[in-house]
Amino acid sequence: MTEILRTDQLEVGDLIVGPDSRVVRVELVVPLDDGTITLRYTDPDAERSHEFVIGERLDGQGQAADKPFVVLARGVPKEAVQIDGLR
């Protein structure tokens, strides 16, 4: 069931529509003191399976807690979004 949830409602294992309309799996949700949230996610369409960070702490940016994301599924295991054979 597709839902639209705020950043602060996302959980590890959520399959969301991420940057550039790619479907990605949430790996980590870190609330920051300034009211933003850093998200780490796995992008299965990358040339290699690896993680990206939205709003890296180094530049002080994150997603606003009320930013909406389209959540396609919840509780998706990491193995379900890995691409075998890519290096």
C-alpha positions as CSV (number, residue, x, y, z in Angstrom):
1,M,0.0,0.0,0.0
2,T,1.5,3.3,-1.1
3,E,1.6,6.1,1.5
4,I,2.9,9.6,1.8
5,L,4.8,10.1,5.0
6,R,6.9,12.9,6.5
7,T,10.6,12.4,6.9
8,D,10.3,11.9,10.6
9,Q,7.9,9.0,10.1
10,L,10.3,7.0,7.9
11,E,11.8,3.8,9.2
12,V,14.7,1.5,8.3
13,G,13.4,-0.9,5.6
14,D,11.0,1.6,3.9
15,L,11.1,1.5,0.1
16,I,10.7,5.2,-0.9
17,V,10.8,7.3,-4.0
18,G,14.1,9.1,-3.5
19,P,16.3,11.5,-5.4
20,D,15.8,11.7,-9.2
21,S,12.6,9.6,-8.8
22,R,14.7,6.4,-8.0
23,V,13.2,3.8,-5.8
24,V,15.6,3.4,-2.8
25,R,15.5,1.6,0.6
26,V,16.0,3.6,3.8
27,E,19.1,2.3,5.7
28,L,19.3,4.8,8.5
29,V,17.3,7.7,9.9
30,V,19.2,10.2,12.1
31,P,17.4,13.2,13.6
32,L,19.6,16.3,14.0
33,D,19.4,19.1,16.5
34,D,18.4,21.7,13.9
35,G,15.1,19.9,13.1
36,T,16.4,18.2,10.0
37,I,16.9,14.5,9.5
38,T,19.7,12.7,7.7
39,L,18.7,9.7,5.6
40,R,21.0,7.0,4.4
41,Y,19.6,4.7,1.7
42,T,20.6,2.0,-0.7
43,D,20.0,2.6,-4.4
44,P,19.5,-0.6,-6.3
45,D,19.9,1.1,-9.7
46,A,23.5,2.4,-9.0
47,E,26.3,0.8,-11.0
48,R,27.3,-0.8,-7.7
49,S,25.1,-1.6,-4.7
50,H,26.1,0.9,-2.1
51,E,24.7,3.5,0.2
52,F,24.2,7.2,-0.4
53,V,23.4,9.9,2.1
54,I,20.7,12.6,1.7
55,G,21.7,15.7,3.5
56,E,25.2,14.9,4.7
57,R,26.1,16.1,8.2
58,L,29.3,17.6,6.9
59,D,27.5,20.4,5.0
60,G,24.9,20.8,7.7
61,Q,22.0,19.9,5.4
62,G,19.3,17.4,5.9
63,Q,15.7,16.8,5.0
64,A,13.1,18.8,6.9
65,A,11.1,16.6,9.3
66,D,7.9,17.5,7.5
67,K,9.2,16.8,3.9
68,P,6.9,14.3,2.3
69,F,8.1,11.0,0.8
70,V,6.2,8.4,-1.2
71,V,6.6,5.1,0.7
72,L,6.0,2.1,-1.5
73,A,6.6,-0.7,1.0
74,R,7.6,-1.1,4.7
75,G,9.9,-3.6,6.2
76,V,11.8,-4.5,3.0
77,P,15.0,-6.5,3.8
78,K,18.3,-5.1,2.5
79,E,18.9,-8.2,0.4
80,A,15.7,-7.4,-1.6
81,V,17.3,-4.3,-3.1
82,Q,20.9,-5.6,-3.7
83,I,22.0,-6.3,-7.3
84,D,24.0,-9.5,-7.5
85,G,27.1,-9.5,-9.8
86,L,27.7,-5.8,-9.9
87,R,31.1,-4.5,-8.7
